[in-house]
Amino acid sequence: MLPALELPIRGRTVANVVFAAGYAGVFGGRPKWLSATGFRWGIGGAALVFAGYGVALSIPALRRLPLEVAERVPETSTLEWIALHIPVGTVLAEEAVFRGTLDPLLDDALGPVAPVAGAIDFGLWHIEPARAAGDPVAVTVAATTLAGLGFGWLRRRSGSATAPALVHLAINAGGALAPIAARWIAARRP
């Protein structure tokens, strides 16, 4: 439905948050955002993600990869994209829906297959964004399904949607910053 509305980026961010809040409200979301355990697991996971980006940027062959990726900052500045749209319009909204609401419901209803069902749903959620970005749909669904498995594991391990939200934020923000960092490093090295 959202793509059919053809909203600008700020409108999509608002729509995502409104949808997530409504979804969590209707289905009894249990994100436990202020969990100390969630913060510990999330900060640790985010640190690993940023370390991975740092290693990739320090290796010339890997540093070229983000240089080949078109910087996707639609309709806004990089700062606004990283400070507002990624953390609020994407991460907060998706983690409220998937790890804060859907995963606990699936755990209650499906038991041991719930992690896989939630991860597949998360992967399928990314079909339209992949199409809109011109990304390969199958690769995007596979990658986001794997991410969904990891995010779900973090939520189950920490008891909070905060842990996967912080890791999700690190992945997405790091992905937006990696091409900028790679260009900066390339400009300073012979």
N, C-alpha and C positions, 0 to 999 in steps of 0.2 A: 504494500500500500504506500509506503513512504516514497519510493521513487516516482510513483504516479503523481504525487503532490508537487513534484519539481520545486521543492523548497531550496532556498540558498543554504549555505553551510550552517549559519546560525539558527535558521529555522529547523534544520535537521537535528541539530544538537538539542534544541528545546523539545522537539517531537520525541526524540529518543528518551530523554529524561522523563517526560510526561508518561510515555508508554511504560517505561520501566517502573515508575512509581505506581501507576495504575495496576500493572501486572502483579507487582509484589503485594499491593494492598488487597487485590481480589483473591490471590492465591496464598496469602499468609506467608509472605517472604520472611526469612530468618537469616539475614546476612551477618548479624553480630559484628557490625563495623568496628566497634571500639574494643575488640578483643586484644589483649596484650599478646597472647600466643599468636594471633593472626598477624600482628605487627612484626613480631620476631621472625616468624617464618617468611613473611612477605619481604622484609628488609634483607634477610639472608638470600632469598631467591633472587631479588632484584640485583643484589650485589654480584651474584654469579652471572646474571645476564649482562650487566655492564662490564664485568671482567671479560666475558666472551667477546663483547664488542671491542674492548680495548685490545685484546689479543689479535682479533681479526684486522683491526686497523694498523697494528704494528707489523704485520706481515705483508710485504708489497703485493704478492699475488692475490691475497684476500682483500687487500685494501682497494684493489681495482674493481671488485664486485659492486660495492655501493656507488662507485663512480659511473657504472653502467646503468644504474637504476635511475630512472627519471624521478626527480624530486617531486613528490605529489603533495602540494600544498594548495588545494583548490580554494580559490576565492578569498584567501586570507593570508596574513603573514605567517612565517614559520613560528614566531613567538606565540601568536594566538592559537595556531594549530596545536602546538605542544603544551601550552598552558591551559587551554580551555577545551578544545574539541576532542583531543585524545583522552584526557583524564575524565572529562564529564560526559561528553556525547558518546564516547565509545566505551571506555573502561567501566566507569560507574554504572552506566546503563546496562551494558552486557553482563557485568558481574552481579548486578542486582537481579536481573532476569534469570541467568543461568545458574551461577553458584549460590546466590542468595535465596532463590525461590525454586527453580526447576529441580536442581540436584536434590535438595531435601525431599521434595515431593516424590521424585523417582526412587530415592533410597527407601522411602516408606512403602511405595507401591511395588517395586521390582526387586528389591534386595540386591543380590550379588551382580546382576546384570545392569544395575542402574548407572555405574560409571561409564560403561560403554554407550548406553542409550543417550545419556546426557552429552557425551563427547560427540557422538554422531549428530545429534540435534544442533550442537554448536557449530559443527562443520557445515551442515546444510544451511544454517543461518547466513553463511558467508557466500552463498551462490550469487545472489544479486549484486553485492558489493564487488565481487570478482568480475562479473560481467561489466559493471559500470566502469571499472578501472582498466578493463582490457586485459586482465590477468587470466591465466589458464584456470578454468573452473575446477577441474579434477585435482590439480596440484594445490589450489587454495583450500578446497574441501578437505583433502588429506592432511595438509599442514595444520589447519584449524581444528580438525578432529584430534590430531595428536596433541595440540596445545590444550584442547578441552580435556583430554585425559589427564594431562599434567595439572591443569588448573583445578579439576575436580579432586585429584589426589591431595593437592594443597588444602583445599577447603575441608576435606574429610580429616586430614591430619591435624589441621589447626583448629577446626571447629568454627571457622570464620571465613567470610568472603573477602576479608581484607588481604589475606595472604595471596590468593590468586590475583586480586585486583592490583596489588603492588608489582607483582611479576608481569602481569599483562601490561601495565603502564610502562615498565622498563623495556619490554620487548617493543611495544609500539613507538614510544618516544625515542628509544635507541635507533629504531629503524628510520625514523624521520631525521634524526641527527647524524646518522652514519654517513650519508652522502656529503653533508656539509663538512664534517670532520675529515673525511677522506680528501675532499678538495683542498681544505686548509693545509693538511699534512703534505699533499702533493705539491702545493705551491711553495712550500718551505724546504723541500728536499730536492736535490738535483736529480 
